[in-house]
Amino acid sequence: MFAVATAAVLVTMGLALVRAALGPTVFDRILALNMFGTKTVLLIAVMGFLTGRPDFLDLAIVYALMNFIGVIAVLRFSKYGHFADPDREEVT
């Protein structure tokens, strides 16, 4: 049963990569990469359960946090073109 779940997660990861490559807009691509990261977290958790290593869940949580922060950073960069605070005036 868990092998089927692992295969299903791998298939959806492949579909997310296809969507990231073919997405018509930048936001479609970012969403597909976010979905890929989420499925990676799920895959790490399933593999940890299958191998009997609960410490994989810690790795999955860390990867989920990195994925979230990365997506927020990419969205901010795609909106403003830089990572600086948009309300702060430039000091010259």
N, C-alpha and C positions, 0 to 999 in steps of 0.2 A: 504494500500500500504506500509506504513512504518512498519507494523507488518511483512510483507513478507520480507522486507529488513533486519529487525532484525533477523528473522529466518535464512535467508541466511548467515548473518554474523556469527551466532552461529554455523551453519553447517561447514563453512569454518574454524572456530576456532577449532572445533572438528577434522577436517581433518589435521590441522596443528599439533595438539597434537599427532595424529597417526603418522604423518611423523617424529615428533621429537622422538618418541619412536622407530620407525623402521628404521630411517635413517642409511645407511651403513657407513657413515663417520661422523666425528665430525662436519664438516662444513655444512653438510645437516641438522644436528640437530640444529645448531646455526641459520641457515637460517629459519628453521621451527619455532623456538622460536621467532625470529625477526618478522616473519609473524604473529604469535599469538599476539605479542605486538601491531603490527599495526592494526590488526583487533579489539583488545581491545580498541584502541583509536577511531576507527570508531564506535564501539558499544557505547562507552560513548557519542560520539557526537550525534548519532541517538537517544539515550535515552534522552539526554538533549533537543533535538528538540521535541520529542514526549511529554515530560512532560512540555514543555514550560519554561525550565530553561536554559537560555543561559550561565549561569555561569559554566555549565558542560564543555563548550568548553575550559575554562581556565584549568580545571582539565585534559582534554584530551591533551592539549598542554604540560603540565608538565609531564604527563605520557609518551608522545612521546619523550621528551628530555631524560627522565630517561631510556627509552628503547634504544635509540640510544647510550647513553654513556655506558650502560651495555653491549650492543653487541660489541662495540669497545673494552671494557675492556676484555671481554671473548675471543675475537679473538686475542688480544695481548698476553693474558696469554697462549692460546693454541699454539701460534707460538713460544714464547720465554721461557715459563715456569715460568716467573716471570713478575712483573710490572715495574721493574727498567729500566732505559734507557740502551739499548743494546750497545751504543757507549761509554758510560762512563766506565772508568776503576774502578775496585774495590779498595778501600783504605784499606790497612791492617796495 
